[in-house]
Amino acid sequence: MGCLPKDSKWQDVLDAIVALGNNLDFNAVDTITGTPAWTRQQCDECGELVHAVIRLGEDPPDYDMSTINICIACLNKAVAQLEDHG
């Protein structure tokens, strides 16, 4: 975990997350860190914070606009639209 500052507050956060063990609970991590930013990603289509997104586009991306991160709900909507227009 070399990316964390040596600040004792960060060490307290790290220690509390490690203490959760192998069965991490997203809500517990949110409580420890004080933010959902460590456990969720934002869908570029709907803007919701979700636990998982899929990245579509160039990998690795050359520009920010060459990829989109979308949640399963938005992916399902896109698939439905494609099926409707077959």
The 8 nearest C-alpha neighbors of each residue, nearest first, counted from 0:
[[1, 2, 3, 13, 4, 10, 5, 9],
 [0, 2, 3, 4, 5, 10, 13, 9],
 [3, 1, 0, 4, 5, 9, 13, 10],
 [4, 2, 1, 0, 5, 9, 10, 6],
 [3, 5, 6, 9, 2, 1, 10, 7],
 [4, 6, 7, 3, 10, 9, 8, 1],
 [7, 5, 4, 8, 9, 10, 3, 11],
 [6, 8, 10, 9, 11, 5, 4, 12],
 [9, 7, 11, 10, 6, 12, 5, 13],
 [10, 8, 12, 11, 7, 6, 13, 4],
 [9, 11, 7, 13, 8, 12, 14, 6],
 [10, 12, 8, 14, 9, 13, 7, 15],
 [13, 11, 9, 15, 10, 14, 16, 31],
 [12, 14, 10, 16, 15, 11, 17, 9],
 [13, 15, 11, 17, 12, 16, 10, 18],
 [16, 14, 18, 12, 13, 17, 11, 19],
 [17, 15, 13, 18, 19, 14, 12, 28],
 [16, 18, 14, 19, 15, 20, 13, 21],
 [17, 19, 15, 20, 16, 14, 13, 21],
 [20, 18, 17, 16, 23, 15, 21, 22],
 [19, 21, 18, 22, 17, 23, 16, 15],
 [20, 22, 23, 19, 17, 18, 24, 16],
 [23, 21, 20, 24, 19, 25, 18, 17],
 [24, 22, 21, 19, 25, 20, 28, 27],
 [23, 25, 27, 26, 28, 22, 19, 29],
 [26, 24, 28, 27, 38, 29, 23, 35],
 [27, 25, 29, 28, 24, 30, 35, 38],
 [26, 28, 30, 24, 29, 25, 31, 23],
 [27, 29, 31, 25, 30, 26, 32, 24],
 [30, 28, 26, 35, 34, 32, 27, 33],
 [29, 31, 27, 33, 28, 32, 26, 34],
 [30, 32, 28, 29, 33, 27, 12, 15],
 [33, 31, 29, 34, 30, 28, 12, 37],
 [32, 34, 30, 29, 31, 35, 28, 36],
 [33, 35, 29, 36, 32, 37, 30, 31],
 [36, 34, 29, 37, 38, 39, 33, 32],
 [37, 35, 34, 39, 38, 40, 29, 48],
 [36, 38, 35, 39, 34, 29, 28, 32],
 [39, 37, 35, 36, 25, 50, 29, 40],
 [40, 38, 50, 49, 36, 48, 35, 37],
 [39, 41, 48, 49, 50, 42, 51, 52],
 [40, 42, 48, 47, 46, 43, 49, 39],
 [41, 43, 69, 46, 44, 70, 47, 68],
 [42, 44, 68, 46, 69, 45, 67, 41],
 [43, 45, 42, 46, 69, 73, 68, 67],
 [46, 44, 47, 42, 43, 73, 69, 70],
 [47, 45, 42, 43, 41, 44, 48, 69],
 [48, 46, 42, 41, 45, 49, 40, 43],
 [47, 49, 41, 40, 39, 42, 46, 50],
 [50, 48, 39, 40, 51, 47, 41, 70],
 [49, 51, 39, 40, 38, 48, 52, 70],
 [52, 50, 49, 70, 40, 53, 39, 71],
 [53, 51, 70, 69, 68, 54, 42, 71],
 [52, 54, 68, 69, 55, 70, 51, 71],
 [55, 53, 68, 67, 66, 52, 69, 56],
 [54, 56, 67, 66, 53, 68, 57, 69],
 [57, 55, 66, 65, 58, 67, 54, 60],
 [58, 56, 60, 59, 65, 66, 55, 61],
 [59, 57, 60, 56, 66, 61, 55, 54],
 [58, 60, 57, 61, 56, 66, 62, 65],
 [61, 59, 57, 58, 62, 65, 66, 63],
 [60, 62, 59, 65, 63, 57, 58, 64],
 [61, 63, 64, 65, 60, 66, 57, 59],
 [64, 62, 65, 66, 60, 61, 67, 57],
 [63, 65, 62, 66, 67, 60, 61, 56],
 [66, 64, 62, 63, 56, 60, 57, 61],
 [67, 65, 56, 55, 64, 57, 63, 54],
 [66, 68, 55, 54, 43, 69, 56, 65],
 [69, 67, 54, 43, 53, 42, 52, 55],
 [70, 68, 42, 52, 53, 43, 44, 73],
 [69, 71, 52, 73, 42, 72, 74, 51],
 [70, 72, 74, 73, 75, 69, 52, 53],
 [73, 71, 75, 74, 70, 76, 69, 77],
 [74, 72, 76, 75, 70, 71, 69, 77],
 [73, 75, 71, 77, 76, 72, 70, 78],
 [74, 76, 78, 72, 73, 77, 71, 79],
 [75, 77, 73, 79, 74, 78, 80, 72],
 [78, 76, 74, 80, 75, 79, 73, 81],
 [77, 79, 81, 75, 80, 76, 82, 74],
 [80, 78, 82, 76, 81, 77, 83, 75],
 [81, 79, 83, 77, 78, 82, 76, 84],
 [80, 82, 78, 84, 79, 83, 85, 77],
 [81, 83, 85, 79, 84, 80, 78, 77],
 [84, 82, 80, 81, 85, 79, 78, 77],
 [85, 83, 81, 82, 80, 79, 78, 77],
 [84, 82, 83, 81, 80, 79, 78, 77]]
